[in-house]
Amino acid sequence: MNHKQLKLSAIALSVVLGLSACSGEPPKQKVQNAAAEPVKQMEAAKEVTKQDIQSAAQRIGKSAANWQIAQFGNLDYIPDSHRAKSENAKFWIQAAFYIGLTRWIDATDDEKLENFVKEVAERENYELILERPYHADDHAIAQTYLWLAEREGIQEAYGPTKEVFDMILNKPPQVGLEMSDSESSTGKYHLEGNCQLRWCWADALFMAPRAWAQMTKVTGDPKYLEYGDKEFWASADYLFSEDYGLFYRDSRYFDAKSDNGEPVFWGRGNGWVFAAIPMIIEQLPEGHPSKERYIELYKKNAEGLMALQKEDGYWPASLMDPDKVRTPEVSGTGFITFGLAWGVNNGILTDQRSKDIVEKGWEAIAKAVTDDGRVHWVQHVGKSPDPVKESDSQLYGTGAVLLAASEMLKWDK
């Protein structure tokens, strides 16, 4: 066996044969133990092909989607502090799941799942959380409504969002992008600071810009994409570090240091942005002047992220300080793996190193999903690198897995 075949055989053991995720033994140790027994590898698993990886993606994506849907109405595994918000279909926590789910439906044409999404959207009357019309988090669910409008031709699916977006265009926010801890957090339209009337934190670039591009696609009016493009670049230019190829979560982290003295770059925060960039690019009309700029940013961010993957295939919760949180973290890893797989599948990342990193990330994700579809090792709601337990699970983590699985269905490398 050559190096590539040995690597794929390890993947076969953990992915193709569907081993349960994350028992007590660390993922790295599992791979090492498997590599120590090449004869057993060859006997236990055939040489992995692209069809094997695609088959595993089909199994994992389907089981994760169905498991998560089955939990609605019984989210007791989520901490009390965020359970009520997790139960709100309009809130970003569920919305991030639907973004992954709709991507999965695009890849599989699963009619049952599509009907589920339609039922949820209809039940919510295609509305946003109107108490916070400017807040990017509350634009995330609009991506699902607009997906339905484009895929199903449901005109009423985008009406309420259009009203909110038109209001914003008529009264655009006049605030800066600096996040200040000293600001009041009791205002009507924000949580952490007045700058959240705009997209001043990394997560926002996943939640909102794509919806503005989608609105232009379904209405034909360029003003929505123009606003989204302008605001995206204001935030990206502000938060992106050219030195590290990574995004700060917000301005409070520009000079922050971890306990070990390293710069603080949040794994999921970077995953949010890196997963968003491909989905924004896909919404741009032919010949859009910003397309090459998005691709260039994508490449810089990809390079920064690929350099930081751990030996076990996961990206650390604190990207520059893997010792800060040593456990796996699947939400960031899922979003990053999706973004990298998209780059490979679309001919933007063409080198063998990129392909190997994607397969290693996918192998790590597969280990975190149990046979019934539950996604483990998901950092709970937060804004910085926090401890993660194996039992931790959240809807956006499943959304990240579905995004990654949707690209691995197309894996042809």
ROTORKE-740111 format. One record per residue (C-alpha): residue number from 1; y, x, z. Coordinates in nm, 3 decimals. Last residue first. Layout:
# residues N
@vexdo=NUM, py=Y, px=X, pz=Z
...
# end
This chain:
# residues 413
@vexdo=413, py=1.289, px=-1.058, pz=-0.569
@vexdo=412, py=1.276, px=-1.423, pz=-0.672
@vexdo=411, py=1.392, px=-1.603, pz=-0.358
@vexdo=410, py=1.507, px=-1.954, pz=-0.453
@vexdo=409, py=1.349, px=-2.127, pz=-0.153
@vexdo=408, py=1.494, px=-1.837, pz=0.048
@vexdo=407, py=1.840, px=-1.977, pz=-0.027
@vexdo=406, py=1.769, px=-2.320, pz=0.122
@vexdo=405, py=1.589, px=-2.155, pz=0.414
@vexdo=404, py=1.903, px=-1.964, pz=0.511
@vexdo=403, py=2.119, px=-2.277, pz=0.506
@vexdo=402, py=1.852, px=-2.470, pz=0.693
@vexdo=401, py=1.836, px=-2.200, pz=0.961
@vexdo=400, py=2.214, px=-2.214, pz=1.004
@vexdo=399, py=2.204, px=-2.593, pz=1.040
@vexdo=398, py=1.931, px=-2.559, pz=1.301
@vexdo=397, py=2.161, px=-2.328, pz=1.495
@vexdo=396, py=2.444, px=-2.579, pz=1.447
@vexdo=395, py=2.230, px=-2.841, pz=1.618
@vexdo=394, py=2.166, px=-2.635, pz=1.930
@vexdo=393, py=1.877, px=-2.454, pz=2.099
@vexdo=392, py=1.846, px=-2.229, pz=2.403
@vexdo=391, py=1.482, px=-2.198, pz=2.512
@vexdo=390, py=1.465, px=-1.825, pz=2.429
@vexdo=389, py=1.771, px=-1.756, pz=2.642
@vexdo=388, py=2.109, px=-1.628, pz=2.519
@vexdo=387, py=2.382, px=-1.441, pz=2.706
@vexdo=386, py=2.737, px=-1.468, pz=2.563
@vexdo=385, py=2.922, px=-1.294, pz=2.280
@vexdo=384, py=3.255, px=-1.475, pz=2.234
@vexdo=383, py=3.394, px=-1.817, pz=2.145
@vexdo=382, py=3.147, px=-2.056, pz=2.300
@vexdo=381, py=2.897, px=-2.333, pz=2.238
@vexdo=380, py=2.543, px=-2.221, pz=2.319
@vexdo=379, py=2.381, px=-1.914, pz=2.174
@vexdo=378, py=2.070, px=-2.011, pz=1.978
@vexdo=377, py=1.748, px=-1.828, pz=2.073
@vexdo=376, py=1.511, px=-2.105, pz=1.961
@vexdo=375, py=1.494, px=-2.340, pz=1.661
@vexdo=374, py=1.248, px=-2.625, pz=1.706
@vexdo=373, py=1.050, px=-2.698, pz=1.391
@vexdo=372, py=0.711, px=-2.810, pz=1.527
@vexdo=371, py=0.556, px=-2.473, pz=1.439
@vexdo=370, py=0.819, px=-2.287, pz=1.639
@vexdo=369, py=1.128, px=-2.139, pz=1.476
@vexdo=368, py=1.249, px=-1.807, pz=1.619
@vexdo=367, py=0.989, px=-1.595, pz=1.440
@vexdo=366, py=1.099, px=-1.739, pz=1.107
@vexdo=365, py=1.456, px=-1.631, pz=1.175
@vexdo=364, py=1.345, px=-1.271, pz=1.231
@vexdo=363, py=1.144, px=-1.271, pz=0.907
@vexdo=362, py=1.446, px=-1.410, pz=0.725
@vexdo=361, py=1.663, px=-1.128, pz=0.857
@vexdo=360, py=1.408, px=-0.867, pz=0.746
@vexdo=359, py=1.384, px=-1.029, pz=0.404
@vexdo=358, py=1.762, px=-1.029, pz=0.371
@vexdo=357, py=1.789, px=-0.667, pz=0.485
@vexdo=356, py=1.525, px=-0.560, pz=0.231
@vexdo=355, py=1.712, px=-0.733, pz=-0.051
@vexdo=354, py=2.038, px=-0.565, pz=0.045
@vexdo=353, py=1.871, px=-0.224, pz=0.060
@vexdo=352, py=1.713, px=-0.278, pz=-0.281
@vexdo=351, py=2.051, px=-0.298, pz=-0.453
@vexdo=350, py=2.176, px=-0.602, pz=-0.645
@vexdo=349, py=2.422, px=-0.780, pz=-0.418
@vexdo=348, py=2.642, px=-0.997, pz=-0.642
@vexdo=347, py=2.358, px=-1.119, pz=-0.862
@vexdo=346, py=2.364, px=-1.479, pz=-0.747
@vexdo=345, py=2.032, px=-1.471, pz=-0.560
@vexdo=344, py=2.128, px=-1.145, pz=-0.389
@vexdo=343, py=2.467, px=-1.275, pz=-0.276
@vexdo=342, py=2.317, px=-1.605, pz=-0.164
@vexdo=341, py=2.056, px=-1.415, pz=0.036
@vexdo=340, py=2.337, px=-1.223, pz=0.208
@vexdo=339, py=2.526, px=-1.539, pz=0.303
@vexdo=338, py=2.215, px=-1.720, pz=0.424
@vexdo=337, py=2.109, px=-1.417, pz=0.627
@vexdo=336, py=2.453, px=-1.408, pz=0.790
@vexdo=335, py=2.447, px=-1.778, pz=0.882
@vexdo=334, py=2.095, px=-1.756, pz=1.021
@vexdo=333, py=2.160, px=-1.435, pz=1.214
@vexdo=332, py=2.472, px=-1.583, pz=1.373
@vexdo=331, py=2.281, px=-1.894, pz=1.480
@vexdo=330, py=1.966, px=-1.703, pz=1.572
@vexdo=329, py=2.062, px=-1.470, pz=1.854
@vexdo=328, py=1.782, px=-1.239, pz=1.970
@vexdo=327, py=1.813, px=-1.086, pz=2.317
@vexdo=326, py=2.001, px=-0.766, pz=2.391
@vexdo=325, py=2.343, px=-0.912, pz=2.470
@vexdo=324, py=2.597, px=-0.638, pz=2.551
@vexdo=323, py=2.353, px=-0.367, pz=2.439
@vexdo=322, py=2.411, px=-0.457, pz=2.074
@vexdo=321, py=2.776, px=-0.351, pz=2.104
@vexdo=320, py=2.950, px=-0.352, pz=1.766
@vexdo=319, py=2.810, px=-0.692, pz=1.663
@vexdo=318, py=2.827, px=-0.865, pz=1.998
@vexdo=317, py=2.572, px=-1.145, pz=1.954
@vexdo=316, py=2.352, px=-0.889, pz=1.783
@vexdo=315, py=2.227, px=-0.946, pz=1.428
@vexdo=314, py=1.855, px=-1.007, pz=1.418
@vexdo=313, py=1.599, px=-0.818, pz=1.209
@vexdo=312, py=1.413, px=-0.652, pz=1.497
@vexdo=311, py=1.561, px=-0.314, pz=1.402
@vexdo=310, py=1.909, px=-0.452, pz=1.447
@vexdo=309, py=2.142, px=-0.549, pz=1.162
@vexdo=308, py=2.478, px=-0.373, pz=1.199
@vexdo=307, py=2.525, px=-0.192, pz=0.866
@vexdo=306, py=2.450, px=-0.512, pz=0.677
@vexdo=305, py=2.744, px=-0.684, pz=0.848
@vexdo=304, py=3.018, px=-0.444, pz=0.740
@vexdo=303, py=2.879, px=-0.430, pz=0.388
@vexdo=302, py=2.861, px=-0.807, pz=0.363
@vexdo=301, py=3.219, px=-0.842, pz=0.491
@vexdo=300, py=3.349, px=-0.605, pz=0.223
@vexdo=299, py=3.143, px=-0.775, pz=-0.047
@vexdo=298, py=3.256, px=-1.125, pz=0.053
@vexdo=297, py=3.619, px=-1.014, pz=0.060
@vexdo=296, py=3.583, px=-0.888, pz=-0.298
@vexdo=295, py=3.412, px=-1.211, pz=-0.401
@vexdo=294, py=3.689, px=-1.420, pz=-0.246
@vexdo=293, py=3.952, px=-1.213, pz=-0.430
@vexdo=292, py=3.762, px=-1.249, pz=-0.754
@vexdo=291, py=3.772, px=-1.626, pz=-0.717
@vexdo=290, py=4.140, px=-1.652, pz=-0.624
@vexdo=289, py=4.275, px=-1.704, pz=-0.977
@vexdo=288, py=4.042, px=-1.999, pz=-1.052
@vexdo=287, py=3.882, px=-1.938, pz=-1.391
@vexdo=286, py=3.625, px=-2.215, pz=-1.364
@vexdo=285, py=3.700, px=-2.446, pz=-1.072
@vexdo=284, py=3.630, px=-2.324, pz=-0.720
@vexdo=283, py=3.373, px=-2.520, pz=-0.522
@vexdo=282, py=3.099, px=-2.256, pz=-0.544
@vexdo=281, py=3.337, px=-1.992, pz=-0.411
@vexdo=280, py=3.397, px=-2.205, pz=-0.102
@vexdo=279, py=3.024, px=-2.228, pz=-0.032
@vexdo=278, py=2.986, px=-1.853, pz=-0.077
@vexdo=277, py=3.275, px=-1.782, pz=0.166
@vexdo=276, py=3.161, px=-2.025, pz=0.434
@vexdo=275, py=2.845, px=-1.840, pz=0.538
@vexdo=274, py=3.043, px=-1.520, pz=0.598
@vexdo=273, py=3.308, px=-1.705, pz=0.795
@vexdo=272, py=3.076, px=-1.877, pz=1.040
@vexdo=271, py=2.849, px=-1.573, pz=1.063
@vexdo=270, py=3.142, px=-1.359, pz=1.170
@vexdo=269, py=3.209, px=-1.592, pz=1.459
@vexdo=268, py=2.834, px=-1.611, pz=1.520
@vexdo=267, py=2.813, px=-1.236, pz=1.578
@vexdo=266, py=3.137, px=-1.198, pz=1.775
@vexdo=265, py=3.328, px=-0.878, pz=1.708
@vexdo=264, py=3.451, px=-0.720, pz=2.032
@vexdo=263, py=3.547, px=-0.355, pz=1.990
@vexdo=262, py=3.328, px=-0.121, pz=2.198
@vexdo=261, py=3.392, px=0.004, pz=2.551
@vexdo=260, py=3.053, px=-0.078, pz=2.700
@vexdo=259, py=3.181, px=-0.382, pz=2.887
@vexdo=258, py=3.325, px=-0.499, pz=2.556
@vexdo=257, py=3.675, px=-0.409, pz=2.443
@vexdo=256, py=3.959, px=-0.638, pz=2.338
@vexdo=255, py=4.243, px=-0.504, pz=2.125
@vexdo=254, py=4.237, px=-0.752, pz=1.837
@vexdo=253, py=4.029, px=-0.999, pz=2.041
@vexdo=252, py=4.312, px=-1.227, pz=2.155
@vexdo=251, py=4.412, px=-1.261, pz=1.789
@vexdo=250, py=4.111, px=-1.476, pz=1.703
@vexdo=249, py=3.736, px=-1.436, pz=1.642
@vexdo=248, py=3.794, px=-1.095, pz=1.483
@vexdo=247, py=3.636, px=-1.074, pz=1.141
@vexdo=246, py=3.436, px=-0.776, pz=1.017
@vexdo=245, py=3.453, px=-0.504, pz=0.752
@vexdo=244, py=3.510, px=-0.251, pz=1.029
@vexdo=243, py=3.828, px=-0.072, pz=0.918
@vexdo=242, py=3.944, px=-0.354, pz=0.691
@vexdo=241, py=3.946, px=-0.584, pz=0.992
@vexdo=240, py=3.978, px=-0.949, pz=0.894
@vexdo=239, py=4.170, px=-1.185, pz=1.124
@vexdo=238, py=4.520, px=-1.200, pz=0.971
@vexdo=237, py=4.427, px=-1.159, pz=0.604
@vexdo=236, py=4.154, px=-1.419, pz=0.654
@vexdo=235, py=4.392, px=-1.662, pz=0.824
@vexdo=234, py=4.666, px=-1.655, pz=0.563
@vexdo=233, py=4.399, px=-1.638, pz=0.295
@vexdo=232, py=4.233, px=-1.958, pz=0.409
@vexdo=231, py=4.568, px=-2.135, pz=0.446
@vexdo=230, py=4.669, px=-2.067, pz=0.086
@vexdo=229, py=4.327, px=-2.160, pz=-0.054
@vexdo=228, py=4.313, px=-2.482, pz=0.148
@vexdo=227, py=4.661, px=-2.588, pz=0.041
@vexdo=226, py=4.599, px=-2.515, pz=-0.326
@vexdo=225, py=4.256, px=-2.678, pz=-0.305
@vexdo=224, py=4.418, px=-3.000, pz=-0.182
@vexdo=223, py=4.704, px=-2.990, pz=-0.433
@vexdo=222, py=4.473, px=-2.957, pz=-0.733
@vexdo=221, py=4.415, px=-3.334, pz=-0.773
@vexdo=220, py=4.091, px=-3.407, pz=-0.960
@vexdo=219, py=3.987, px=-3.648, pz=-0.685
@vexdo=218, py=3.626, px=-3.537, pz=-0.626
@vexdo=217, py=3.680, px=-3.167, pz=-0.700
@vexdo=216, py=4.016, px=-3.146, pz=-0.526
@vexdo=215, py=3.864, px=-3.297, pz=-0.215
@vexdo=214, py=3.578, px=-3.047, pz=-0.231
@vexdo=213, py=3.827, px=-2.760, pz=-0.213
@vexdo=212, py=3.986, px=-2.912, pz=0.098
@vexdo=211, py=3.640, px=-2.963, pz=0.250
@vexdo=210, py=3.552, px=-2.598, pz=0.181
@vexdo=209, py=3.857, px=-2.486, pz=0.376
@vexdo=208, py=3.780, px=-2.681, pz=0.699
@vexdo=207, py=3.486, px=-2.598, pz=0.923
@vexdo=206, py=3.367, px=-2.257, pz=0.808
@vexdo=205, py=3.712, px=-2.099, pz=0.807
@vexdo=204, py=3.786, px=-2.270, pz=1.138
@vexdo=203, py=3.516, px=-2.067, pz=1.313
@vexdo=202, py=3.722, px=-1.750, pz=1.266
@vexdo=201, py=4.028, px=-1.864, pz=1.459
@vexdo=200, py=4.387, px=-1.928, pz=1.344
@vexdo=199, py=4.318, px=-2.206, pz=1.095
@vexdo=198, py=4.633, px=-2.414, pz=1.151
@vexdo=197, py=4.718, px=-2.676, pz=1.416
@vexdo=196, py=4.501, px=-2.437, pz=1.612
@vexdo=195, py=4.809, px=-2.216, pz=1.651
@vexdo=194, py=4.925, px=-2.453, pz=1.924
@vexdo=193, py=4.665, px=-2.313, pz=2.162
@vexdo=192, py=4.311, px=-2.348, pz=2.292
@vexdo=191, py=4.231, px=-2.715, pz=2.247
@vexdo=190, py=4.466, px=-2.863, pz=1.992
@vexdo=189, py=4.611, px=-3.185, pz=1.854
@vexdo=188, py=4.716, px=-3.387, pz=2.158
@vexdo=187, py=4.835, px=-3.098, pz=2.371
@vexdo=186, py=4.657, px=-3.013, pz=2.695
@vexdo=185, py=4.570, px=-2.654, pz=2.618
@vexdo=184, py=4.905, px=-2.514, pz=2.728
@vexdo=183, py=4.979, px=-2.171, pz=2.591
@vexdo=182, py=4.932, px=-1.867, pz=2.813
@vexdo=181, py=4.605, px=-1.771, pz=2.653
@vexdo=180, py=4.793, px=-1.713, pz=2.329
@vexdo=179, py=4.637, px=-1.737, pz=1.985
@vexdo=178, py=4.867, px=-1.591, pz=1.720
@vexdo=177, py=4.851, px=-1.769, pz=1.386
@vexdo=176, py=5.209, px=-1.898, pz=1.366
@vexdo=175, py=5.322, px=-2.258, pz=1.368
@vexdo=174, py=5.493, px=-2.489, pz=1.118
@vexdo=173, py=5.214, px=-2.739, pz=1.053
@vexdo=172, py=5.236, px=-2.926, pz=0.722
@vexdo=171, py=5.381, px=-3.279, pz=0.749
@vexdo=170, py=5.333, px=-3.437, pz=0.405
@vexdo=169, py=5.035, px=-3.213, pz=0.328
@vexdo=168, py=4.888, px=-3.294, pz=0.669
@vexdo=167, py=4.931, px=-3.667, pz=0.609
@vexdo=166, py=4.766, px=-3.635, pz=0.268
@vexdo=165, py=4.471, px=-3.457, pz=0.431
@vexdo=164, py=4.430, px=-3.738, pz=0.684
@vexdo=163, py=4.446, px=-4.012, pz=0.422
@vexdo=162, py=4.210, px=-3.818, pz=0.195
@vexdo=161, py=3.960, px=-3.793, pz=0.480
@vexdo=160, py=3.962, px=-4.172, pz=0.523
@vexdo=159, py=3.909, px=-4.231, pz=0.148
@vexdo=158, py=3.637, px=-3.972, pz=0.084
@vexdo=157, py=3.321, px=-4.178, pz=0.128
@vexdo=156, py=3.485, px=-4.493, pz=-0.011
@vexdo=155, py=3.429, px=-4.365, pz=-0.364
@vexdo=154, py=3.054, px=-4.319, pz=-0.330
@vexdo=153, py=2.962, px=-4.132, pz=-0.649
@vexdo=152, py=2.629, px=-4.029, pz=-0.503
@vexdo=151, py=2.647, px=-3.650, pz=-0.532
@vexdo=150, py=3.025, px=-3.610, pz=-0.541
@vexdo=149, py=3.117, px=-3.875, pz=-0.285
@vexdo=148, py=2.815, px=-3.786, pz=-0.074
@vexdo=147, py=2.920, px=-3.420, pz=-0.062
@vexdo=146, py=3.271, px=-3.540, pz=0.024
@vexdo=145, py=3.136, px=-3.726, pz=0.328
@vexdo=144, py=2.929, px=-3.424, pz=0.429
@vexdo=143, py=3.219, px=-3.179, pz=0.397
@vexdo=142, py=3.439, px=-3.427, pz=0.586
@vexdo=141, py=3.221, px=-3.363, pz=0.892
@vexdo=140, py=3.381, px=-3.018, pz=0.919
@vexdo=139, py=3.738, px=-3.152, pz=0.919
@vexdo=138, py=3.724, px=-3.214, pz=1.294
@vexdo=137, py=3.672, px=-2.847, pz=1.369
@vexdo=136, py=3.979, px=-2.765, pz=1.159
@vexdo=135, py=4.213, px=-2.954, pz=1.394
@vexdo=134, py=4.504, px=-3.119, pz=1.218
@vexdo=133, py=4.392, px=-3.480, pz=1.256
@vexdo=132, py=4.296, px=-3.446, pz=1.623
@vexdo=131, py=4.289, px=-3.799, pz=1.769
@vexdo=130, py=4.156, px=-3.926, pz=1.434
@vexdo=129, py=3.811, px=-3.778, pz=1.474
@vexdo=128, py=3.719, px=-3.810, pz=1.107
@vexdo=127, py=3.597, px=-4.128, pz=0.940
@vexdo=126, py=3.333, px=-4.195, pz=0.676
@vexdo=125, py=3.272, px=-4.536, pz=0.839
@vexdo=124, py=3.067, px=-4.355, pz=1.109
@vexdo=123, py=2.768, px=-4.579, pz=1.041
@vexdo=122, py=2.810, px=-4.518, pz=0.669
@vexdo=121, py=2.802, px=-4.142, pz=0.719
@vexdo=120, py=2.492, px=-4.160, pz=0.939
@vexdo=119, py=2.310, px=-4.388, pz=0.696
@vexdo=118, py=2.397, px=-4.167, pz=0.401
@vexdo=117, py=2.264, px=-3.860, pz=0.581
@vexdo=116, py=1.938, px=-4.037, pz=0.660
@vexdo=115, py=1.904, px=-4.152, pz=0.300
@vexdo=114, py=1.935, px=-3.792, pz=0.186
@vexdo=113, py=1.669, px=-3.685, pz=0.433
@vexdo=112, py=1.426, px=-3.942, pz=0.295
@vexdo=111, py=1.516, px=-3.855, pz=-0.064
@vexdo=110, py=1.435, px=-3.485, pz=-0.028
@vexdo=109, py=1.593, px=-3.341, pz=-0.342
@vexdo=108, py=1.470, px=-2.997, pz=-0.229
@vexdo=107, py=1.756, px=-2.750, pz=-0.284
@vexdo=106, py=2.042, px=-3.001, pz=-0.270
@vexdo=105, py=1.872, px=-3.161, pz=0.032
@vexdo=104, py=1.871, px=-2.822, pz=0.208
@vexdo=103, py=2.242, px=-2.782, pz=0.140
@vexdo=102, py=2.294, px=-3.131, pz=0.279
@vexdo=101, py=2.100, px=-3.031, pz=0.592
@vexdo=100, py=2.293, px=-2.709, pz=0.647
@vexdo=99, py=2.627, px=-2.891, pz=0.625
@vexdo=98, py=2.476, px=-3.172, pz=0.831
@vexdo=97, py=2.393, px=-2.933, pz=1.114
@vexdo=96, py=2.749, px=-2.800, pz=1.113
@vexdo=95, py=2.873, px=-3.159, pz=1.138
@vexdo=94, py=2.657, px=-3.218, pz=1.445
@vexdo=93, py=2.841, px=-2.950, pz=1.640
@vexdo=92, py=3.171, px=-3.010, pz=1.458
@vexdo=91, py=3.223, px=-3.359, pz=1.602
@vexdo=90, py=3.194, px=-3.666, pz=1.380
@vexdo=89, py=2.831, px=-3.736, pz=1.471
@vexdo=88, py=2.913, px=-3.737, pz=1.843
@vexdo=87, py=2.596, px=-3.665, pz=2.043
@vexdo=86, py=2.676, px=-3.293, pz=2.058
@vexdo=85, py=3.015, px=-3.378, pz=2.209
@vexdo=84, py=2.841, px=-3.570, pz=2.487
@vexdo=83, py=2.589, px=-3.288, pz=2.541
@vexdo=82, py=2.840, px=-3.004, pz=2.569
@vexdo=81, py=2.887, px=-2.953, pz=2.943
@vexdo=80, py=2.560, px=-3.131, pz=3.020
@vexdo=79, py=2.363, px=-2.845, pz=2.867
@vexdo=78, py=2.155, px=-2.931, pz=2.556
@vexdo=77, py=1.781, px=-2.985, pz=2.613
@vexdo=76, py=1.852, px=-3.347, pz=2.708
@vexdo=75, py=1.947, px=-3.427, pz=2.349
@vexdo=74, py=1.733, px=-3.740, pz=2.328
@vexdo=73, py=1.919, px=-3.994, pz=2.115
@vexdo=72, py=1.890, px=-3.766, pz=1.816
@vexdo=71, py=1.589, px=-3.540, pz=1.875
@vexdo=70, py=1.384, px=-3.661, pz=1.577
@vexdo=69, py=1.661, px=-3.545, pz=1.343
@vexdo=68, py=1.628, px=-3.192, pz=1.477
@vexdo=67, py=1.252, px=-3.184, pz=1.437
@vexdo=66, py=1.271, px=-3.321, pz=1.084
@vexdo=65, py=1.522, px=-3.062, pz=0.966
@vexdo=64, py=1.339, px=-2.774, pz=1.135
@vexdo=63, py=1.000, px=-2.883, pz=0.996
@vexdo=62, py=1.131, px=-2.914, pz=0.640
@vexdo=61, py=1.318, px=-2.585, pz=0.648
@vexdo=60, py=1.027, px=-2.394, pz=0.799
@vexdo=59, py=0.765, px=-2.527, pz=0.559
@vexdo=58, py=0.975, px=-2.490, pz=0.246
@vexdo=57, py=1.094, px=-2.145, pz=0.350
@vexdo=56, py=0.733, px=-2.039, pz=0.408
@vexdo=55, py=0.640, px=-2.160, pz=0.061
@vexdo=54, py=0.933, px=-1.974, pz=-0.091
@vexdo=53, py=0.828, px=-1.656, pz=0.085
@vexdo=52, py=0.470, px=-1.696, pz=-0.036
@vexdo=51, py=0.585, px=-1.777, pz=-0.389
@vexdo=50, py=0.793, px=-1.458, pz=-0.391
@vexdo=49, py=0.472, px=-1.274, pz=-0.325
@vexdo=48, py=0.316, px=-1.147, pz=-0.006
@vexdo=47, py=0.004, px=-0.936, pz=-0.043
@vexdo=46, py=-0.277, px=-1.132, pz=0.115
@vexdo=45, py=-0.291, px=-1.158, pz=0.488
@vexdo=44, py=-0.559, px=-1.117, pz=0.751
@vexdo=43, py=-0.778, px=-0.851, pz=0.590
@vexdo=42, py=-0.491, px=-0.638, pz=0.471
@vexdo=41, py=-0.314, px=-0.669, pz=0.801
@vexdo=40, py=-0.634, px=-0.597, pz=0.995
@vexdo=39, py=-0.665, px=-0.269, pz=0.804
@vexdo=38, py=-0.299, px=-0.189, pz=0.859
@vexdo=37, py=-0.331, px=-0.212, pz=1.239
@vexdo=36, py=-0.038, px=-0.017, pz=1.383
@vexdo=35, py=0.201, px=-0.211, pz=1.158
@vexdo=34, py=0.107, px=-0.531, pz=1.339
@vexdo=33, py=0.179, px=-0.378, pz=1.677
@vexdo=32, py=0.513, px=-0.248, pz=1.555
@vexdo=31, py=0.608, px=-0.588, pz=1.412
@vexdo=30, py=0.521, px=-0.759, pz=1.738
@vexdo=29, py=0.713, px=-0.495, pz=1.935
@vexdo=28, py=1.025, px=-0.561, pz=1.735
@vexdo=27, py=0.997, px=-0.935, pz=1.796
@vexdo=26, py=0.986, px=-0.889, pz=2.176
@vexdo=25, py=0.667, px=-1.022, pz=2.341
@vexdo=24, py=0.704, px=-1.327, pz=2.566
@vexdo=23, py=0.654, px=-1.572, pz=2.282
@vexdo=22, py=0.931, px=-1.560, pz=2.028
@vexdo=21, py=0.837, px=-1.789, pz=1.746
@vexdo=20, py=0.504, px=-1.944, pz=1.661
@vexdo=19, py=0.305, px=-1.777, pz=1.383
@vexdo=18, py=0.328, px=-1.960, pz=1.053
@vexdo=17, py=0.068, px=-1.771, pz=0.845
@vexdo=16, py=0.329, px=-1.716, pz=0.579
@vexdo=15, py=0.600, px=-1.615, pz=0.826
@vexdo=14, py=0.474, px=-1.383, pz=1.097
@vexdo=13, py=0.170, px=-1.225, pz=0.932
@vexdo=12, py=0.310, px=-1.248, pz=0.583
@vexdo=11, py=0.629, px=-1.074, pz=0.688
@vexdo=10, py=0.427, px=-0.778, pz=0.810
@vexdo=9, py=0.247, px=-0.776, pz=0.475
@vexdo=8, py=0.586, px=-0.774, pz=0.304
@vexdo=7, py=0.682, px=-0.454, pz=0.475
@vexdo=6, py=0.352, px=-0.286, pz=0.390
@vexdo=5, py=0.393, px=-0.396, pz=0.027
@vexdo=4, py=0.747, px=-0.256, pz=0.006
@vexdo=3, py=0.645, px=0.078, pz=0.158
@vexdo=2, py=0.351, px=0.123, pz=-0.079
@vexdo=1, py=0.000, px=0.000, pz=0.000
# end
